[in-house]
């Protein structure tokens, strides 16, 4: 789905020049945040800061993969461990 992701990032950047796109950008970000918070809640994690960290990390990983695909396993695994630890697992 890299074409969809690329379009979304282009829309985000275009919203800097065209304020009328800001509501769409805000809806996009809110949906992304809600999905992450929902998944964390499903795992028993109620941590707003962790949800924000996960959102920023995942957003950066997706962007990095669009620009310069490569192995992101170390980052994803570390994020996964943080979430598991927050859920009480070890």
N, C-alpha and C positions, 0 to 999 in steps of 0.2 A: 504494500500500500504506500510505497514511497511517493508516488505521484500525488496522492491525497495529502500526505504529510507536507510535501513541498508546497502545495497550493495553500495549505493552512498557514505555513510560515510566511509565504508571500503576502497573504491577506493581513497577517499580523503586522508586517513591516509597512504595508501600504496604509494601514490605519494611522500611522504616524503623520502621513501627509493628508489623509482624508478623514477628518473627525467623524463623519457620518458612518464610518465603518466600526467605530469604537463599540457600539452596542453588540455587534456580532462578535467582536473579539472578546468582550466581557462574557458573553454567553458561552463561547468556546472554552475560555479558561474556567468558568464556573462549572461547566459540565465535566471537564477534566478533573478538577479538584473534587467534585462530588463523587465521581467514580472511584477515585483513589480512597477518599474517606469511607465510602461504602464498603470497599474491599477490606480496608483495615478494620472497620467495625465488624465485618463478617468474621474476621480472625480474632475478635475480642480486643482490639486495640483502639482505645479512645484517647488519642494523643494528637492534638491539632498541630503541634510543632513537627511531629514526625510526618504527618500527612503533607505539610508544606514542604518539608525536606524531600520526601518521596516525589512530590510533584515537580519540584525544581530539578531533581536528579534525573527523573525520567524524561522531562522536557529537554534537558541538555543532552541526554543520551540519544534521543530521537534526532535532534538537530545535528549532532556530531555524525550520526550514521548517514544522514542525508548528504552532508558536506564531504565527509571522508570516512567511508565505511571501514570498519575494523573490528577487532575483538574487544568487546566491552564486558566480557565475562567477569573480570575482577570487580568492576564497579557494581554490576548487577548482583553478583553473589554477596558483596558486602552490604548492599542495601537490603537484600533478602534476609541476611543475618540480623541486621538491626531490627527489622520488622518481627522476626521470629523471637528475638530476645524481648522485645516489647510485649509480645503476646504471652510471655511467660515460658516459652520453650527454650531449650538450650541445645 
